[in-house]
Amino acid sequence: MFTVLHTESSKGWGGQENRIMKESLGLRDLGVKVIVLCQPGSMLEEKAASKGIEVRVCRMKKHYDLAAVQHILRVIRKEAVDVVSTHSGRDSFLAGIAGRLSRRRPVIVRTRHIAMPITSRITYSLLPHRVVTTSDYIRRYLIDEGVRPGKVVTIHTGIDLRKFDPGATRGGLREEIGVSSEVPLIGTVAILRFKKGYQVLLDAIPAVLKEIPGARFVFVGDGPQKRNITKKIEDLGLSGSVLMLGMRWDIPNILKSIDLFVLPTLQEAHGGVFVEAMAMGKPVIGTDVGGVGEVIKDGVNGYLVQPNDPSSLARAVVTMLRDRERAGAMGIEGRKMAEEHFDVEKMCKSMFDLYTGLIGERR
């Protein structure tokens, strides 16, 4: 078997760090020795340690940090690392340099998680032996930026279908917030950022309430736009129809309780939260941006609308809520798609096969 060293210079927590955790646990179950190298005090350090994953901490102050390169070199040598798997810009540069300098000649794999312009082409074209993207949309972007097509492979981020299992989840949110089962309940789960499109949804809600006055909306998440979103809810007079739940860790419970999941995001690499809703058997509505179209098949498991278009979004929500039979069929199709294409075990097996093949080539 072999040893994988995951590196991450971000101190926060989001979809990227969550994928590192999923992959680390899945590879460990496949017999791989996994080590996570991250910044001291980061959330990844805490969560990885809590799951029994080996953690090494390294201060990565800037891209040109000689002490960090030396530290990573020592870890590669001491732990006999076969694969260096990098994730953010800073650690991809530092760990990529260390990997290339190491006498062990480990395989270097860079994963690109986000749909934003790249800032350092060297961490895609020169340092890694392979680049993994979480959607075909990102893969096409990197190729357009000059990365050799044969060097880039898409492995979609998977979810734990045992955790997101509608048959094993009670769904107690309605009772918690005092909403009966007859009330249409629409949910949104995302960090409170401008790019997630909360402002677009809020502009659409009055039109939805005009057609379906009893509908209720729940926003789950926290972030830099919290104050602006709260003020907009008040300014539009929606305080009785929109409930902000803040940060929650019981997402399967939230998704089991709602009738429809909506996220009018303006930028999205993959759309993992749509997959989570699909796995819980819920129809989904999203915008045709980034990799969302790889997850939502319009008219099959949900609807795709154009970004920044409150009117189209409102029509899609009303159409979905008025045809419960079709919405239910879309939810069933969504669960099937999640099982076929977005299972975390399949993701981890694909990464395992990729690492194994690259190690074989190096040897």
C-alpha positions as a Markdown table, in Angstrom:
| # | Residue | x | y | z |
|---|---|---|---|---|
| 1 | Met | 0.0 | 0.0 | 0.0 |
| 2 | Phe | 1.1 | 3.6 | -0.2 |
| 3 | Thr | 1.1 | 6.9 | 1.7 |
| 4 | Val | -0.8 | 10.1 | 0.7 |
| 5 | Leu | 0.0 | 13.5 | 2.2 |
| 6 | His | -2.9 | 16.0 | 1.8 |
| 7 | Thr | -1.8 | 19.6 | 2.1 |
| 8 | Glu | -4.1 | 22.6 | 2.7 |
| 9 | Ser | -3.1 | 26.2 | 3.6 |
| 10 | Ser | -6.6 | 27.5 | 4.2 |
| 11 | Lys | -7.6 | 27.9 | 7.8 |
| 12 | Gly | -11.4 | 28.0 | 7.3 |
| 13 | Trp | -14.0 | 25.3 | 6.5 |
| 14 | Gly | -16.0 | 24.8 | 3.3 |
| 15 | Gly | -16.6 | 22.4 | 0.5 |
| 16 | Gln | -12.9 | 22.1 | -0.3 |
| 17 | Glu | -11.9 | 21.1 | 3.2 |
| 18 | Asn | -14.9 | 18.8 | 3.4 |
| 19 | Arg | -13.8 | 17.0 | 0.3 |
| 20 | Ile | -10.3 | 16.5 | 1.8 |
| 21 | Met | -11.9 | 14.9 | 4.9 |
| 22 | Lys | -14.1 | 12.7 | 2.8 |
| 23 | Glu | -11.2 | 11.5 | 0.6 |
| 24 | Ser | -8.9 | 11.0 | 3.6 |
| 25 | Leu | -11.5 | 8.8 | 5.4 |
| 26 | Gly | -12.3 | 6.9 | 2.2 |
| 27 | Leu | -8.7 | 6.2 | 1.3 |
| 28 | Arg | -8.0 | 5.1 | 4.9 |
| 29 | Asp | -10.9 | 2.6 | 4.6 |
| 30 | Leu | -9.1 | 1.3 | 1.4 |
| 31 | Gly | -5.9 | 0.7 | 3.3 |
| 32 | Val | -4.0 | 3.8 | 2.4 |
| 33 | Lys | -2.0 | 5.6 | 5.0 |
| 34 | Val | -3.2 | 9.2 | 5.0 |
| 35 | Ile | -1.6 | 12.3 | 6.6 |
| 36 | Val | -3.1 | 15.8 | 6.5 |
| 37 | Leu | -0.6 | 18.7 | 6.6 |
| 38 | Cys | -2.3 | 22.0 | 7.4 |
| 39 | Gln | -1.9 | 25.3 | 9.2 |
| 40 | Pro | -1.9 | 25.3 | 13.0 |
| 41 | Gly | -5.2 | 26.3 | 14.4 |
| 42 | Ser | -7.1 | 25.5 | 11.2 |
| 43 | Met | -10.5 | 23.9 | 11.3 |
| 44 | Leu | -9.1 | 21.1 | 9.2 |
| 45 | Glu | -6.6 | 20.3 | 11.9 |
| 46 | Glu | -9.3 | 20.0 | 14.5 |
| 47 | Lys | -11.7 | 17.9 | 12.4 |
| 48 | Ala | -9.1 | 15.6 | 10.9 |
| 49 | Ala | -7.7 | 14.9 | 14.4 |
| 50 | Ser | -11.2 | 14.2 | 15.7 |
| 51 | Lys | -11.6 | 11.5 | 13.1 |
| 52 | Gly | -8.3 | 9.8 | 14.0 |
| 53 | Ile | -6.5 | 11.0 | 10.8 |
| 54 | Glu | -2.8 | 11.7 | 11.3 |
| 55 | Val | -2.1 | 15.5 | 11.3 |
| 56 | Arg | 1.0 | 17.5 | 10.8 |
| 57 | Val | 1.0 | 21.3 | 11.2 |
| 58 | Cys | 3.1 | 23.7 | 9.2 |
| 59 | Arg | 3.0 | 27.4 | 9.0 |
| 60 | Met | 2.6 | 28.5 | 5.4 |
| 61 | Lys | 3.0 | 32.3 | 5.7 |
| 62 | Lys | 3.4 | 33.0 | 2.0 |
| 63 | His | 4.0 | 31.3 | -1.4 |
| 64 | Tyr | 7.8 | 31.8 | -1.1 |
| 65 | Asp | 8.3 | 30.3 | 2.4 |
| 66 | Leu | 11.6 | 28.4 | 2.5 |
| 67 | Ala | 10.9 | 27.2 | 6.0 |
| 68 | Ala | 7.6 | 25.6 | 5.0 |
| 69 | Val | 9.2 | 23.9 | 2.0 |
| 70 | Gln | 11.9 | 22.4 | 4.2 |
| 71 | His | 9.3 | 21.3 | 6.7 |
| 72 | Ile | 7.3 | 19.6 | 4.0 |
| 73 | Leu | 10.4 | 18.0 | 2.6 |
| 74 | Arg | 11.1 | 16.5 | 6.1 |
| 75 | Val | 7.6 | 15.1 | 6.3 |
| 76 | Ile | 7.8 | 13.5 | 2.8 |
| 77 | Arg | 11.1 | 11.9 | 3.8 |
| 78 | Lys | 10.2 | 10.8 | 7.3 |
| 79 | Glu | 6.7 | 9.4 | 6.4 |
| 80 | Ala | 7.9 | 7.9 | 3.1 |
| 81 | Val | 5.2 | 9.8 | 1.2 |
| 82 | Asp | 4.2 | 8.4 | -2.2 |
| 83 | Val | 1.6 | 11.0 | -3.2 |
| 84 | Val | 1.5 | 14.7 | -2.4 |
| 85 | Ser | -2.1 | 15.8 | -2.9 |
| 86 | Thr | -2.4 | 19.6 | -2.8 |
| 87 | His | -5.5 | 21.8 | -2.7 |
| 88 | Ser | -5.1 | 25.6 | -2.3 |
| 89 | Gly | -2.8 | 28.0 | -4.2 |
| 90 | Arg | -0.2 | 28.5 | -1.4 |
| 91 | Asp | 0.2 | 24.9 | -0.3 |
| 92 | Ser | 0.1 | 23.7 | -4.0 |
| 93 | Phe | 3.2 | 25.9 | -4.6 |
| 94 | Leu | 5.1 | 25.0 | -1.4 |
| 95 | Ala | 4.3 | 21.3 | -1.4 |
| 96 | Gly | 4.7 | 21.1 | -5.2 |
| 97 | Ile | 8.2 | 22.5 | -4.9 |
| 98 | Ala | 9.0 | 20.2 | -2.0 |
| 99 | Gly | 7.7 | 17.2 | -3.9 |
| 100 | Arg | 9.8 | 18.1 | -6.9 |
| 101 | Leu | 12.9 | 18.5 | -4.8 |
| 102 | Ser | 12.4 | 15.3 | -2.8 |
| 103 | Arg | 14.6 | 12.4 | -3.6 |
| 104 | Arg | 11.6 | 10.1 | -3.0 |
| 105 | Arg | 10.1 | 11.6 | -6.2 |
| 106 | Pro | 6.5 | 11.4 | -5.0 |
| 107 | Val | 3.5 | 11.8 | -7.3 |
| 108 | Ile | 2.1 | 15.3 | -7.1 |
| 109 | Val | -1.7 | 15.8 | -7.7 |
| 110 | Arg | -3.3 | 19.2 | -7.6 |
| 111 | Thr | -7.1 | 19.3 | -7.0 |
| 112 | Arg | -9.0 | 22.4 | -8.3 |
| 113 | His | -12.2 | 22.8 | -6.3 |
| 114 | Ile | -13.5 | 26.3 | -7.2 |
| 115 | Ala | -14.7 | 28.1 | -10.3 |
| 116 | Met | -12.6 | 31.2 | -10.1 |
| 117 | Pro | -9.7 | 32.6 | -12.3 |
| 118 | Ile | -6.4 | 30.9 | -11.5 |
| 119 | Thr | -3.6 | 33.1 | -10.2 |
| 120 | Ser | -0.6 | 30.7 | -10.5 |
| 121 | Arg | -0.3 | 28.6 | -13.7 |
| 122 | Ile | 2.9 | 26.9 | -12.4 |
| 123 | Thr | 0.8 | 25.0 | -9.8 |
| 124 | Tyr | -1.2 | 23.5 | -12.7 |
| 125 | Ser | 1.1 | 23.2 | -15.7 |
| 126 | Leu | 4.5 | 22.6 | -14.2 |
| 127 | Leu | 4.5 | 21.3 | -10.6 |
| 128 | Pro | 1.8 | 18.5 | -10.5 |
| 129 | His | 1.9 | 15.3 | -12.5 |
| 130 | Arg | -1.9 | 15.4 | -12.7 |
| 131 | Val | -4.7 | 17.9 | -12.0 |
| 132 | Val | -8.1 | 16.8 | -10.6 |
| 133 | Thr | -11.1 | 19.0 | -11.1 |
| 134 | Thr | -14.5 | 18.6 | -9.3 |
| 135 | Ser | -16.5 | 19.3 | -12.4 |
| 136 | Asp | -16.1 | 19.2 | -16.2 |
| 137 | Tyr | -16.7 | 23.0 | -16.2 |
| 138 | Ile | -13.5 | 23.6 | -14.3 |
| 139 | Arg | -11.6 | 21.1 | -16.5 |
| 140 | Arg | -12.6 | 23.0 | -19.6 |
| 141 | Tyr | -11.6 | 26.3 | -18.0 |
| 142 | Leu | -8.1 | 25.0 | -17.1 |
| 143 | Ile | -7.6 | 23.6 | -20.6 |
| 144 | Asp | -8.6 | 27.0 | -22.1 |
| 145 | Glu | -6.0 | 28.5 | -19.8 |
| 146 | Gly | -3.3 | 26.3 | -21.4 |
| 147 | Val | -3.2 | 23.2 | -19.2 |
| 148 | Arg | -2.6 | 20.1 | -21.3 |
| 149 | Pro | -5.9 | 18.2 | -21.7 |
| 150 | Gly | -4.3 | 14.8 | -20.9 |
| 151 | Lys | -3.1 | 16.2 | -17.6 |
| 152 | Val | -6.6 | 17.1 | -16.3 |
| 153 | Val | -9.2 | 14.7 | -15.1 |
| 154 | Thr | -12.6 | 15.3 | -13.5 |
| 155 | Ile | -13.6 | 13.4 | -10.4 |
| 156 | His | -16.9 | 14.8 | -9.1 |
| 157 | Thr | -17.1 | 15.3 | -5.3 |
| 158 | Gly | -19.3 | 12.6 | -3.8 |
| 159 | Ile | -21.5 | 12.6 | -0.7 |
| 160 | Asp | -22.1 | 10.0 | 2.0 |
| 161 | Leu | -25.3 | 8.4 | 0.9 |
| 162 | Arg | -25.6 | 6.6 | 4.3 |
| 163 | Lys | -25.7 | 10.0 | 6.0 |
| 164 | Phe | -28.0 | 11.6 | 3.4 |
| 165 | Asp | -30.6 | 8.8 | 3.5 |
| 166 | Pro | -34.2 | 9.9 | 3.5 |
| 167 | Gly | -35.3 | 6.5 | 4.9 |
| 168 | Ala | -33.0 | 6.9 | 7.9 |
| 169 | Thr | -33.7 | 10.5 | 8.7 |
| 170 | Arg | -36.6 | 11.7 | 10.8 |
| 171 | Gly | -36.9 | 15.3 | 9.6 |
| 172 | Gly | -38.0 | 17.3 | 12.7 |
| 173 | Leu | -37.5 | 20.9 | 11.4 |
| 174 | Arg | -41.2 | 21.6 | 10.8 |
| 175 | Glu | -42.0 | 20.7 | 14.4 |
| 176 | Glu | -39.1 | 22.8 | 15.6 |
| 177 | Ile | -40.2 | 26.0 | 13.8 |
| 178 | Gly | -43.9 | 25.5 | 14.1 |
| 179 | Val | -44.8 | 24.8 | 10.5 |
| 180 | Ser | -47.4 | 22.2 | 9.6 |
| 181 | Ser | -46.9 | 19.5 | 7.0 |
| 182 | Glu | -49.5 | 21.3 | 4.7 |
| 183 | Val | -47.3 | 24.4 | 4.4 |
| 184 | Pro | -45.0 | 24.5 | 1.4 |
| 185 | Leu | -41.5 | 24.8 | 2.8 |
| 186 | Ile | -38.6 | 25.9 | 0.6 |
| 187 | Gly | -35.0 | 25.6 | 1.9 |
| 188 | Thr | -31.7 | 27.1 | 1.0 |
| 189 | Val | -28.4 | 25.9 | 2.5 |
| 190 | Ala | -25.2 | 27.8 | 1.7 |
| 191 | Ile | -22.7 | 30.2 | 3.2 |
| 192 | Leu | -24.1 | 33.8 | 3.3 |
| 193 | Arg | -22.1 | 35.2 | 0.4 |
| 194 | Phe | -23.2 | 37.5 | -2.4 |
| 195 | Lys | -22.2 | 34.9 | -5.0 |
| 196 | Lys | -24.7 | 32.4 | -3.6 |
| 197 | Gly | -27.5 | 34.6 | -4.8 |
| 198 | Tyr | -29.6 | 35.1 | -1.7 |
| 199 | Gln | -30.5 | 38.6 | -2.9 |
| 200 | Val | -31.9 | 37.1 | -6.1 |
| 201 | Leu | -34.1 | 34.7 | -4.1 |
| 202 | Leu | -35.3 | 37.4 | -1.8 |
| 203 | Asp | -36.4 | 39.5 | -4.9 |
| 204 | Ala | -38.3 | 36.4 | -6.2 |
| 205 | Ile | -40.1 | 35.6 | -3.0 |
| 206 | Pro | -42.8 | 38.3 | -3.1 |
| 207 | Ala | -43.9 | 36.9 | -6.5 |
| 208 | Val | -44.0 | 33.4 | -5.1 |
| 209 | Leu | -46.1 | 34.6 | -2.1 |
| 210 | Lys | -48.5 | 36.3 | -4.5 |
| 211 | Glu | -49.3 | 33.0 | -6.0 |
| 212 | Ile | -48.8 | 30.8 | -2.9 |
| 213 | Pro | -49.3 | 33.0 | 0.1 |
| 214 | Gly | -48.7 | 30.3 | 2.7 |
| 215 | Ala | -45.3 | 29.3 | 1.5 |
| 216 | Arg | -42.4 | 29.6 | 3.9 |
| 217 | Phe | -38.6 | 29.8 | 3.3 |
| 218 | Val | -35.7 | 28.8 | 5.5 |
| 219 | Phe | -32.1 | 30.0 | 5.0 |
| 220 | Val | -29.4 | 27.8 | 6.6 |
| 221 | Gly | -25.9 | 29.2 | 6.9 |
| 222 | Asp | -23.7 | 32.0 | 8.1 |
| 223 | Gly | -21.3 | 34.4 | 6.5 |
| 224 | Pro | -20.3 | 37.9 | 5.5 |
| 225 | Gln | -23.7 | 38.8 | 4.0 |
| 226 | Lys | -25.8 | 38.0 | 7.1 |
| 227 | Arg | -26.5 | 41.6 | 8.0 |
| 228 | Asn | -27.4 | 42.6 | 4.4 |
| 229 | Ile | -29.7 | 39.6 | 4.0 |
| 230 | Thr | -31.4 | 40.2 | 7.3 |
| 231 | Lys | -32.0 | 43.9 | 6.4 |
| 232 | Lys | -33.4 | 43.0 | 3.0 |
| 233 | Ile | -35.8 | 40.6 | 4.6 |
| 234 | Glu | -37.0 | 43.4 | 6.8 |
| 235 | Asp | -37.1 | 46.0 | 4.0 |
| 236 | Leu | -39.3 | 43.6 | 1.8 |
| 237 | Gly | -41.6 | 42.8 | 4.7 |
| 238 | Leu | -40.7 | 39.1 | 4.6 |
| 239 | Ser | -39.9 | 38.5 | 8.2 |
| 240 | Gly | -43.0 | 36.3 | 8.6 |
| 241 | Ser | -42.2 | 34.2 | 5.5 |
| 242 | Val | -38.4 | 33.8 | 5.7 |
| 243 | Leu | -36.7 | 32.3 | 8.7 |
| 244 | Met | -32.9 | 32.4 | 9.1 |
| 245 | Leu | -31.6 | 29.4 | 11.0 |
| 246 | Gly | -27.9 | 30.3 | 11.1 |
| 247 | Met | -25.2 | 27.6 | 11.0 |
| 248 | Arg | -26.6 | 24.1 | 11.4 |
| 249 | Trp | -24.9 | 20.7 | 11.4 |
| 250 | Asp | -28.0 | 18.6 | 11.0 |
| 251 | Ile | -28.3 | 19.2 | 7.2 |
| 252 | Pro | -30.0 | 15.8 | 6.5 |
| 253 | Asn | -32.7 | 16.8 | 9.0 |
| 254 | Ile | -33.2 | 20.1 | 7.3 |
| 255 | Leu | -33.3 | 18.6 | 3.8 |
| 256 | Lys | -35.7 | 15.9 | 4.8 |
| 257 | Ser | -38.1 | 18.5 | 6.2 |
| 258 | Ile | -38.4 | 20.8 | 3.2 |
| 259 | Asp | -40.5 | 20.3 | 0.0 |
| 260 | Leu | -38.1 | 22.0 | -2.4 |
| 261 | Phe | -34.4 | 23.1 | -2.4 |
| 262 | Val | -33.5 | 26.4 | -4.1 |
| 263 | Leu | -30.1 | 28.0 | -4.6 |
| 264 | Pro | -29.9 | 30.8 | -7.3 |
| 265 | Thr | -26.1 | 30.8 | -7.1 |
| 266 | Leu | -24.2 | 33.2 | -9.4 |
| 267 | Gln | -21.0 | 31.1 | -9.4 |
| 268 | Glu | -20.6 | 27.4 | -8.6 |
| 269 | Ala | -17.8 | 24.9 | -9.3 |
| 270 | His | -19.8 | 21.8 | -8.7 |
| 271 | Gly | -22.9 | 22.3 | -6.6 |
| 272 | Gly | -22.5 | 19.6 | -3.9 |
| 273 | Val | -25.4 | 21.0 | -1.8 |
| 274 | Phe | -27.7 | 20.3 | -4.7 |
| 275 | Val | -26.5 | 16.7 | -4.6 |
| 276 | Glu | -27.2 | 16.5 | -0.9 |
| 277 | Ala | -30.8 | 17.6 | -1.5 |
| 278 | Met | -31.1 | 15.2 | -4.4 |
| 279 | Ala | -29.9 | 12.4 | -2.2 |
| 280 | Met | -32.7 | 13.2 | 0.3 |
| 281 | Gly | -35.2 | 12.8 | -2.5 |
| 282 | Lys | -35.9 | 16.5 | -3.0 |
| 283 | Pro | -36.5 | 18.4 | -6.3 |
| 284 | Val | -34.0 | 21.2 | -6.8 |
| 285 | Ile | -33.9 | 24.6 | -8.5 |
| 286 | Gly | -30.5 | 26.2 | -9.4 |
| 287 | Thr | -29.0 | 28.5 | -12.0 |
| 288 | Asp | -27.3 | 27.5 | -15.2 |
| 289 | Val | -23.8 | 28.6 | -14.1 |
| 290 | Gly | -20.5 | 26.7 | -13.6 |
| 291 | Gly | -20.9 | 23.0 | -12.9 |
| 292 | Val | -24.5 | 23.2 | -11.8 |
| 293 | Gly | -25.7 | 21.8 | -15.1 |
| 294 | Glu | -23.7 | 18.7 | -14.5 |
| 295 | Val | -25.9 | 18.1 | -11.4 |
| 296 | Ile | -29.3 | 19.4 | -12.3 |
| 297 | Lys | -30.9 | 18.0 | -15.5 |
| 298 | Asp | -33.6 | 20.6 | -16.4 |
| 299 | Gly | -37.0 | 19.0 | -16.2 |
| 300 | Val | -35.6 | 15.7 | -14.9 |
| 301 | Asn | -34.6 | 16.2 | -11.3 |
| 302 | Gly | -35.3 | 19.9 | -11.1 |
| 303 | Tyr | -35.2 | 23.2 | -13.0 |
| 304 | Leu | -32.3 | 25.3 | -14.2 |
| 305 | Val | -33.0 | 29.0 | -14.5 |
| 306 | Gln | -30.8 | 31.9 | -15.8 |
| 307 | Pro | -28.7 | 33.6 | -13.2 |
| 308 | Asn | -29.8 | 36.9 | -11.6 |
| 309 | Asp | -33.3 | 36.5 | -12.9 |
| 310 | Pro | -35.8 | 36.7 | -10.0 |
| 311 | Ser | -38.9 | 36.5 | -12.3 |
| 312 | Ser | -37.8 | 33.2 | -13.8 |
| 313 | Leu | -36.8 | 31.9 | -10.4 |
| 314 | Ala | -40.2 | 32.7 | -9.0 |
| 315 | Arg | -42.0 | 31.0 | -11.9 |
| 316 | Ala | -39.9 | 27.8 | -11.4 |
| 317 | Val | -40.7 | 27.7 | -7.7 |
| 318 | Val | -44.4 | 28.2 | -8.2 |
| 319 | Thr | -44.5 | 25.6 | -11.0 |
| 320 | Met | -42.8 | 23.1 | -8.8 |
| 321 | Leu | -45.0 | 23.7 | -5.7 |
| 322 | Arg | -48.2 | 23.5 | -7.8 |
| 323 | Asp | -47.4 | 20.1 | -9.3 |
| 324 | Arg | -46.6 | 18.0 | -6.3 |
| 325 | Glu | -46.8 | 14.7 | -8.3 |
| 326 | Arg | -44.1 | 15.9 | -10.8 |
| 327 | Ala | -42.0 | 17.3 | -8.0 |
| 328 | Gly | -42.1 | 13.9 | -6.2 |
| 329 | Ala | -41.0 | 12.2 | -9.4 |
| 330 | Met | -38.1 | 14.7 | -9.8 |
| 331 | Gly | -37.1 | 13.9 | -6.2 |
| 332 | Ile | -37.0 | 10.2 | -6.9 |
| 333 | Glu | -34.9 | 10.8 | -10.1 |
| 334 | Gly | -32.5 | 13.0 | -8.1 |
| 335 | Arg | -31.9 | 10.2 | -5.5 |
| 336 | Lys | -31.2 | 7.8 | -8.4 |
| 337 | Met | -28.7 | 10.3 | -9.9 |
| 338 | Ala | -27.0 | 10.8 | -6.6 |
| 339 | Glu | -26.5 | 7.0 | -6.2 |
| 340 | Glu | -25.2 | 6.5 | -9.8 |
| 341 | His | -22.9 | 9.5 | -10.1 |
| 342 | Phe | -22.1 | 11.2 | -6.8 |
| 343 | Asp | -21.5 | 8.4 | -4.2 |
| 344 | Val | -18.5 | 9.3 | -2.0 |
| 345 | Glu | -17.3 | 5.7 | -2.1 |
| 346 | Lys | -17.1 | 5.9 | -5.9 |
| 347 | Met | -15.2 | 9.2 | -5.6 |
| 348 | Cys | -12.7 | 7.7 | -3.2 |
| 349 | Lys | -12.2 | 4.6 | -5.4 |
| 350 | Ser | -11.6 | 6.9 | -8.4 |
| 351 | Met | -9.0 | 8.8 | -6.5 |
| 352 | Phe | -7.4 | 5.5 | -5.3 |
| 353 | Asp | -7.2 | 4.2 | -8.8 |
| 354 | Leu | -5.7 | 7.5 | -10.0 |
| 355 | Tyr | -3.0 | 7.5 | -7.3 |
| 356 | Thr | -2.2 | 3.8 | -7.9 |
| 357 | Gly | -1.8 | 4.3 | -11.6 |
| 358 | Leu | 0.4 | 7.4 | -11.2 |
| 359 | Ile | 2.6 | 5.6 | -8.6 |
| 360 | Gly | 3.0 | 2.7 | -11.0 |
| 361 | Glu | 4.1 | 5.1 | -13.8 |
| 362 | Arg | 6.6 | 6.7 | -11.6 |
| 363 | Arg | 8.1 | 3.4 | -10.5 |
